[in-house]
Amino acid sequence: WELAPPVGENTAYRPPHDLAGYKALTDGTSHSDLPPRDEKGCLRYFRVGDRGDMRGTVRPMLRELGMCESKEEVGFTFLWSRPWEKIEAFFRPKKITPGSIVNSIAGLPQQVGQ
């Protein structure tokens, strides 16, 4: 260290100016490792819950990031829904594709409540 130990904060970071600028930061996959687009031109599929905020806010954001909405109950790679209250919900290999992202944390509702 030159003068002091690092503080863990990236003080040189400058955020993108718009949502499009975040696309490269939010994929989580190296661009060299991305799978080919499917026949619909999609890399990733998402599903959102039935609440108005999910449909009116989360859905447009995911579309803006280039994801396609899945009409199926399986095959999505990103799920934003009401919190899952039962631990068993996390162990559904026929419904949740390996590597999928969900917005629930196992056991959180039991620890902190609704």
CORBEL-V285200 format. One record per residue. PSI is psi in whole degrees, 0 to 359 (999 if undefined). OMEGA is omega in degrees with one decimal (* if undefined). Layout:
<<PSI/OMEGA> <PSI/OMEGA>>
This chain:
<<143/-178.9> <297/-177.5> <328/-176.6> <158/177.1> <153/179.1> <148/-177.5> <354/179.0> <2/-179.7> <133/178.8> <91/-176.6> <347/178.9> <354/-177.8> <135/174.2> <122/-176.6> <153/174.2> <158/-177.4> <340/-179.6> <174/-176.9> <323/179.9> <329/179.3> <341/-180.0> <349/-175.0> <313/-178.2> <337/-178.7> <338/-170.1> <352/-175.3> <320/-179.3> <1/179.7> <137/176.3> <140/179.9> <331/178.7> <341/-178.7> <3/-178.4> <139/175.8> <162/177.1> <153/176.5> <148/179.2> <187/-177.0> <340/177.2> <358/-179.1> <20/-175.5> <143/172.7> <320/-176.4> <152/177.4> <145/179.5> <163/169.8> <145/175.0> <159/179.5> <185/-173.1> <356/178.7> <150/-178.5> <322/179.8> <327/178.2> <317/-178.9> <325/-175.4> <340/-177.4> <305/-175.5> <314/-179.6> <308/179.2> <325/178.8> <316/-179.6> <322/175.4> <319/179.1> <328/178.4> <2/175.6> <11/178.2> <157/178.7> <143/-179.7> <133/177.3> <131/175.7> <351/-177.6> <160/177.0> <351/179.1> <167/174.2> <0/178.2> <159/178.4> <358/179.5> <127/-179.3> <126/174.7> <108/-176.2> <185/175.7> <150/180.0> <138/176.7> <128/-177.0> <339/-178.7> <131/-178.7> <328/-179.1> <335/-178.3> <335/-178.7> <348/-175.1> <66/179.8> <77/-174.4> <337/179.0> <343/-177.5> <325/-176.8> <118/179.6> <136/176.3> <135/-179.0> <0/179.8> <156/176.5> <129/175.7> <155/-177.0> <12/179.3> <152/176.8> <123/-177.1> <127/176.3> <353/-177.2> <313/179.7> <326/179.8> <330/-177.9> <319/-174.1> <353/-179.9> <178/-179.0> <999/*>>
